Amino acid sequence: VNAQDGSSDTGADAAGGAAKVFSCHHTSWSVHSSVPFELLEIPSTKNHTATPVGNQVYVFGGYDGQKNHNELYVFDLQSMEWRQPEVMG
């Protein structure tokens, strides 16, 4: 599965908070609505890391064209929703 947040390299959210998901099994794209980015204040970044673990994708950091970010966000592939876990340490 390849998940994309719908934003462009310029940082503009072209898909209004939707996630585009490519299924290798079905060889097709689908668009899913999720929690709007404004509710979680998810920065639109590039050069971030995205690591799939089970049914979740952990997205960390990135650069938005002005500053580096160090926030962690989790996208649940089953519910198609974003969350920001509390990170300590």
Contact map, one row per residue, 1 for C-alpha under 8 A:
11100000000000000000111100000000000000000000000000000000000000000000000000000000000000000
11110000000000000000111000000000000000000000000000000000000000000000000000000000000000000
11111000000000000011110000000000000000000000000000000000000000000000000000000000000000000
01111110000000000011100000000000000000000000000000000000000000000000000000000000000000000
00111110000000101111000000000000000000000000000000000000000000000000000000000000000000000
00011111000011111111000000000000000000000000000000000000000000000000000000000000000000000
00011111111111100000000000000000000000000001000000000000000000000000000000000000000000000
00000111111111000000000000000000000000000000000000000000000000000000000000000000000000000
00000011111100000000000000000000000000000000110000000000000000000000000000000000000000000
00000011111100000000000000000000000000000000000000000000000000001000000000000000000000000
00000011111110000000000000000000000000000001100000000000000000011000000000000000000000000
00000011111111000000000000000000000000000001000000000000000000000000000000000000000000000
00000111001111111000000000000000000000000001000000000000000000000000000000000000000000000
00000111000111110000000000000000000000000000000000000000000000000000000000000000000000000
00001110000011111110000000000000000000000000000000000000000000000000000000000000000000000
00000100000011111100000000000000000100000000000000000000000000000000000000000000000000000
00001100000010111110000000000000111110000000000000000000000000000000000000000000000000000
00001100000000111111000000000011110100000000000000000000000000000000000000000000000000000
00111100000000101111100000000011110000000000000000000000000000000000000000000001000000000
00111100000000000111110000001111000000000000000000000000000000000000000000000000000000000
11110000000000000011111000001111000000000000000000000000000000000000000000000000000000000
11100000000000000001111100111100000000000000000000000000000000000000000000000000000000000
11000000000000000000111111111000000000000000000000000000000000000000000000000000000000000
10000000000000000000011111110000000000000000000000000000000000000000000000000000000000000
00000000000000000000001111100000000000000000000000000000000000000000000000000000000000000
00000000000000000000001111110000000000000000000000000000000000000000000000000000000000000
00000000000000000000011111111000000000000000000000000000000000000000000000000000000000000
00000000000000000000011101111100000000000000000000000000000000000000000000000000000000000
00000000000000000001111000111110000000000000000000000000000000000000000000000000000000000
00000000000000000001110000011111000000000000000000000000000000000000000000000000000000000
00000000000000000111100000001111100000000000000000000000000000000000000000000000000000000
00000000000000000111100000000111110000000000000000000000000000000000000000000001000000000
00000000000000001110000000000011111000000000000000000000000000000000000000000001000000000
00000000000000001110000000000001111100000000000000000000000000000000000000000001110000000
00000000000000001000000000000000111110110000000000000000000000000000000000000000110000000
00000000000000011100000000000000011111110000000000000000000000000000000000000000000000000
00000000000000001000000000000000001111111110000000000000000000000000000000000000000000000
00000000000000000000000000000000000111111100000000000000000000000000000000000000000000000
00000000000000000000000000000000001111111000000000000000000000000000000000000000000000000
00000000000000000000000000000000001111111100000000000000000000000000000000000000011100000
00000000000000000000000000000000000011111110000000000000000000000000000000000000000000000
00000000000000000000000000000000000011011111000000000000000000000000000010000000000000000
00000000000000000000000000000000000010001111100000000000000000010000000000000000000000000
00000010001110000000000000000000000000000111110000000000000000010000000000000000000000000
00000000101000000000000000000000000000000011111100000000000011111000000000000000000000000
00000000100000000000000000000000000000000001111100000000000001110000000000000000000000000
00000000000000000000000000000000000000000000111110000000000011100000000000000000000000000
00000000000000000000000000000000000000000000111111000000001111100000000000000000000000000
00000000000000000000000000000000000000000000001111100000011111000000000000000000000000000
00000000000000000000000000000000000000000000000111110000111100000000000000000000000000000
00000000000000000000000000000000000000000000000011111000111000000000000000000000000000000
00000000000000000000000000000000000000000000000001111111110000000000000000000000000000000
00000000000000000000000000000000000000000000000000111111110000000000000000000000000000000
00000000000000000000000000000000000000000000000000011111100000000000000000000000000000000
00000000000000000000000000000000000000000000000000011111100000000000000000011100000000000
00000000000000000000000000000000000000000000000000011111110000000000000001111000000000000
00000000000000000000000000000000000000000000000001111111111000000000000001111000000000000
00000000000000000000000000000000000000000000000011111001111100000000000111100000000000000
00000000000000000000000000000000000000000000000111100000111110000000000111100000000000000
00000000000000000000000000000000000000000000000111000000011111000000011110000000000000000
00000000000000000000000000000000000000000000101110000000001111100001111100000000000000000
00000000000000000000000000000000000000000000111110000000000111110001110000000000000000000
00000000000000000000000000000000000000000000111100000000000011111111100000000000000000000
00000000001000000000000000000000000000000011110000000000000001111111100000000000000000000
00000000011000000000000000000000000000000000100000000000000000111110000000000000000000000
00000000000000000000000000000000000000000000000000000000000000111111000000000000000000000
00000000000000000000000000000000000000000000000000000000000000111111100000000000000000000
00000000000000000000000000000000000000000000000000000000000011110111110000000000000000000
00000000000000000000000000000000000000000000000000000000000011110011111000000000000000000
00000000000000000000000000000000000000000000000000000000000111000001111100000000000000000
00000000000000000000000000000000000000000000000000000000000110000000111110000000000000000
00000000000000000000000000000000000000000000000000000000011110000000011111000000000110100
00000000000000000000000000000000000000000100000000000000011100000000001111100000011110000
00000000000000000000000000000000000000000000000000000001111000000000000111110000011110000
00000000000000000000000000000000000000000000000000000001111000000000000011111001111000000
00000000000000000000000000000000000000000000000000000011100000000000000001111111110000000
00000000000000000000000000000000000000000000000000000011100000000000000000111111100000000
00000000000000000000000000000000000000000000000000000010000000000000000000011111000000000
00000000000000000000000000000000000000000000000000000000000000000000000000011111100000000
00000000000000000010000000000001110000000000000000000000000000000000000000111111110000000
00000000000000000000000000000000011000000000000000000000000000000000000000111011111000000
00000000000000000000000000000000011000010000000000000000000000000000000011110001111100000
00000000000000000000000000000000000000010000000000000000000000000000000011100000111110000
00000000000000000000000000000000000000010000000000000000000000000000000111000000011111000
00000000000000000000000000000000000000000000000000000000000000000000000111000000001111100
00000000000000000000000000000000000000000000000000000000000000000000000000000000000111110
00000000000000000000000000000000000000000000000000000000000000000000000100000000000011111
00000000000000000000000000000000000000000000000000000000000000000000000000000000000001111
00000000000000000000000000000000000000000000000000000000000000000000000000000000000000111
